[in-house]
C-alpha cells in the first residue's frame, strides 16, 4: 500500500526540494515523467502529476540479485501531484516490495531504504 504525505510547499517547490534531497543523499534520478504533459500531448487533461524515478545501485542491486523480478518494482519512485490546491507525495515502501517479492535476509538494507523514503517524504511535510 502506498504511503501518502501532504506537502507544505507548492507543486513546483515540492518537486525541486525532493529532487535536491534525492541527489544530496547520493541517489541518481533516472527519469522524471511529467504525466500531465503526456496527457496534454494526447489531448487529455490531468492534474499536475510528476513521477520521479531514482535509486542507488548499492541498495537495489542486492535485492535484484536475490530475485530478478524485484527489478519490476525498482528503481524507487515518488509520485507528486496537486489536487484541490494541495500537493501530495506518495511512494511504495521498500519493505512492501521485499514482501511482494519474497526477499529475505536483507532486512537491514530494506529498513535503510524505507528510512530514506520516509526521510524524503518528511522533507516536504
MIVORO-916693 format. One record per residue: z, y, x of N, C-alpha, C in turn; residue in one letter. Coordinates in steps of 0.02 Angstrom, whole numbers, plus 32768, in hexadecimal, padded with zeros to 4 digits. Atoms other than C-alpha are relative to their C-alpha. Example, Ala and Ser with C-alpha at 12.3 -4.5 7.8 and 13.67 -1.06 7.14 Angstrom:
<recs>
80007FC5802D81867F1F82678000803C802Da 7FFD7FC57FD681657FCB82AC802580377FD9s 
</recs>
This chain:
<recs>
80007FC5802A8000800080008000803E802Dx 80057FC27FD97FD680AD8040804080297FFBx 7FCA7FCE7FFE805B812980747FDF80447FF6x 801D7FBF8010803581D5802B80358035800Dx 7FD47FC97FF080828276806C7FE080417FEBx 80197FBD801080708328802C8001802A8040x 80027FD27FC8803B83AA80AC801880447FE9x 7FEB7FBB80108089845680B17FCB80328017x 80357FD57FE57FE9849A80FF7FC17FFB7FD4x 8040800380237F3D84C080BC7FDA7FC28017x 802B80397FEF7EB8843980C07FE780068047x 801D7FF57FBE7E658484815A80367FFD8036x 7FCA80007FCF7F0A84A181B5801D7FBA8009x 7FE680447FFC7F4583F1818C7FD47FD6802Ex 802F80267FD67EA983A681DA800680168049x 7FFB7FE77FBC7EB98416827380417FE88021x 7FC080167FE47F7183EA828C80007FB5800Ex 800380497FF67F53833082767FD37FF0803Cx 802E800C7FC97EBF833482ED8022800F8043x 7FDD7FEE7FC27F26838D837280377FCD800Fx 7FCA80307FF57FBA8318835B7FE67FBC8015x 801E80407FEE7F4B827E83647FEC8001804Ax 80167FFA7FBA7EFE82B98408803B8009802Fx 7FC67FF57FD57FA382F6844F80287FC0800Dx 7FDD80407FF97FEA824784347FD97FCE802Bx 8027802C7FD57F6281FF84A37FCE7FD37FDDx 8030802780277EF481B9841A7FBB801F8004x 80457FE980047E3981C784087FED80067FB7x 801D7FFA80437DEA820A83697FB97FE68005x 8042801F7FFD7D55819983517FCF80207FD0x 802C7FE180327D1181EF82B6802A80267FCEx 7FE57FE0803C7D388269822C7FC87FFF7FCDx 8032800680357CDE824C818A801280307FC9x 7FF77FCF80367CCF82DF81147FE17FE17FC2x 80198024803A7CC0827C80747FE7802F7FC9x 80177FD080327CAD831780087FB980188012x 80437FEB7FEA7C17834F80717FCD7FC97FF3x 802D8038800E7BCA82A280627FF07FFC7FB6x 800B800180497BE182A87FA67FD080387FEDx 802B7FC7800F7B9083547FA07FB77FF18013x 804580127FEB7AF8831480017FE07FCF7FD0x 801A803080327AE7828D7F7C7FFC80207FBBx 80037FDE80407AEE83107EF2803D7FF67FD5x 7FC3800D80257BA082E67EC1803780308017x 7FC77FD67FEF7C4383477EC1803D7FD5800Fx 7FC280227FEE7CE3830D7F1580308034801Cx 7FCD7FD37FE57D8583687F3B7FFB7FFD804Cx 800080047FB77D9983947FF580247FC18017x 7FE680417FEA7DB482EA80467FE57FEF8045x 801380107FBB7DB282BC80FF80247FC18016x 7FE3803C7FE37DCD821481517FFD8007804Cx 7FFB7FFB7FB77E0A821B8205800C7FBA801Bx 7FFC80447FE47DEC817A8267801380078049x 7FE77FF67FBD7E4F816C830780267FC38019x 7FD880377FE67EAB80F8837A80068004804Bx 7FF680087FB97ED980BF84277FF87FB6800Fx 800B80477FF17E99801C8471803F7FDB8016x 7FC280217FEB7F477FFA84B880267FE67FC3x 7FDE8017803C7F867FE784067FD67FCE7FD8x 802A802A802B7EF37F9C83A97FE87FC08020x 801C803B7FDF7EB07F23842B802B7FC27FFBx 7FD7803D80077F467EAD842C7FFF7FE37FBAx 8002801980457F3E7EA2836F7FBD7FDE7FF2x 8042801E800A7E837E80836F7FF87FC18029x 8001803D7FD77E9C7E0183FA80237FC77FDBx 7FDB803280277F1A7DA7838A7FD57FE57FC7x 802C801480387E9B7DA482FB7FC780337FFCx 80397FD280027DEC7DF083037FF880247FBDx 80087FE280427DF37E148248802880417FF9x 7FDA7FC280027E727E9E826B7FD0803C800Ax 80307FCA7FF47DDB7F0482A37FE3801C7FBFx 80157FE580417DAF7F1681EB802F80377FE9x 7FCE7FCE80137E4E7F7F81D9800B80368036x 7FF77FD17FC97E4B7FD782827FBD801C8013x 7FCA7FD37FEC7E3A805B82C58028801A7FC5x 7FD57FE280337EC380B582687FDB80387FDCx 80207FCC80287E95813181E18034802B7FDDx 7FD97FD1802A7EE081CA81907FCF801D7FCEx 80287FE180347E9A820780EB802280417FECx 7FE67FBE80147EAF82C080C37FD780177FC5x 80257FE580397E838308801A802780377FDFx 7FE27FC980257EA383A07FB07FF57FF37FB6x 8005800B80487EC983937EF98031802E7FDDx 7FD67FD280277F0A84167E80802B802C802Dx 7FE07FD17FD27F3684917F0C80357FDF802Cx 7FD380247FD37F99840B7F6A7FD67FD68031x 802280287FCD7F6983AE8009802A7FC2800Ex 7FDE803F7FF57F9382F880287FE27FDC803Cx 8015802A7FC97F8A828180BB80187FB97FF0x 7FEE8046800E7F8781C480A77FEA7FD4803Ax 801280327FCE7F83812F811C801B7FBC7FEAx 7FE78044800A7F9980738119802B7FEF803Dx 7FD680107FC7802D804081867FE47FC58029x 801680377FD480057FD2821C80247FBF7FEDx 7FDB803C8014808B7F5B81DE7FDD7FDD7FC6x 8025801E803780257F3F81407FC17FDD801Ax 803C801E7FE17F897F1E81A880147FBE8022x 7FE9803C7FDD7FEC7EA0821080107FC87FCEx 7FF080328033802E7E4681757FC07FE57FE0x 803F801480207F827E4481237FD87FD1802Cx 802680297FD17F3A7DF481C0802A7FCA8021x 7FD480367FE77FCB7D7D81E1800D8006804Bx 7FF17FF47FBA7FF27DCD828A804A7FF6800Cx 7FBA800B7FEE80937D8F82D88009800C804Bx 7FF07FF87FBA80E97DAF837D7FED8044801Dx 80147FBC7FE980B07E658387802C80347FDDx 7FD57FD4802881447EB3832C800C80438020x 7FF27FC17FDE816C7F3783AF7FC2802E7FFFx 803E7FD9800180B77F6F83B97FF1801C7FBBx 800D7FEB804580A27F7682FD803280367FEBx 7FCD7FCD801081467FD682EB7FF080428022x 80137FC27FDD810A8054836D7FC580217FDDx 803A7FE480248066806A830F8017801F7FBEx 7FE57FE4803F80C58083826B80258042800Dx 7FDB7FC27FEF8136810482BF7FD080398010x 80327FCD7FEF809E816083027FDF801B7FC1x 801F7FE9803E804C816682578031802B7FD8x 7FCE7FD9802580EE81A18206800A80448022x 7FF97FC07FDD80FF8226828D7FC780307FF2x 80397FD5801180508266826A8008801C7FBAx 7FF77FE880458074827081B0803980327FFBx 7FC77FD38001811982C781D47FEF8044801Cx 80117FC07FE180C7834F823D7FE280327FCFx 801D7FD480318077839681A0802B80077FC1x 7FD68000803D8101837681228030803B7FFFx 
</recs>
